[in-house]
Amino acid sequence: MINKIKELKSKLGNKVAIPAHHYQIQEIVKIADFVGDSYKLAVLCSKIEAEFIVFCGVRFMAEGAVVLASADQKIFLPELSAGCPLADFITAQNMENALTEISDVISEQIVPVVYMNSSNDVKEVCGRNEGAVCTSSNAKKIVEYYFQKGKSVFFAPDYNLGINTAREMNIPESNIIKVHRDLTFRQTELPATPKLFIWDGNCRVHKRFQINDVTDFRQKYPQGKLIVHPECTEEIIKTSDLSGSTAKIYNEIKNSPGGSIWGVGTEYHFVQRLALEFPDKIIVPLRKSVCSNMAKISLKNLYETLKSINDHLENGTQLRNLVTVTETHKVNSRKALQKMIKIVEG
Ligand code: SF4
């Protein structure tokens, strides 16, 4: 299968590009043209010139690529059912309702900041309400940007990333309000200063890490360092040595001296790959936690997608696994994605 993919890839040449997320299996990562976290891949996809982009990741990432790509580019997801349960925690209607309810009880403007891991419909509501997308590597910067303008922020869908960002920014407890999925939230004693309203969603892959995993790691590797993703619970972040996006985890481990011992609290395939890439270090998963959606991308469906592109070019047959986004929804979600890039890159 690997050889067949390589053959097709070289036949298609620079017509096709294959970006892959860090959480993909090793075989896919090896074949990909570039690998990164969702922020890096979003920026890269806005710059790629290939006519066909086969995105090895989950649906919201491919949708983001559709939004940032030019009109003549086509984006594919080798398995269309590869979604993200975290993104499913909030719908566009939930967002609209939450923004209305919050506006009714505060005097300043409420601006949405949505995590990259959300549907395109949610990003559309975000852009339409002057908000920005964020990733785990820039959430603090984006929330700070709006706070400095005296605006309150509605952060969705990941509660853990929201609360961990709030802690990093030292936002007072009185200014942090959890918005439950039935739209109830604390409405009393709200200070006049900017507030962070956080939606109650979570990523089951990162929520899985428990405090006894930390205890076990500390007992087994007393000299080891623990680094975890900010989608983990606040308790796990507090008991770890470091936290950060997949890009930060990768760089911290890469730049550590040979012989270092690392416990890593994020998706298992990524940890497995770190261990393969840096054999001079001891790298162990905090717990084996796999994202079953990321794992839906296989060599077989990647091959079938490339073959469908090739057949289409040769015989005009129908393309498979094409990802599309409603044209009217592109404008505002693009605004929200570009706003993130503008705030981060200046
Ligand atoms: S790891 Fe979590 S946030 Fe990432 S795609 Fe899987 S379910 Fe979604």
Residues whose N, C-alpha, C, O or C-beta is under 5 A from the ligand:
A	BS01	SF4	V58 G83 C84 P85 L86 N117 C203 V205 C291
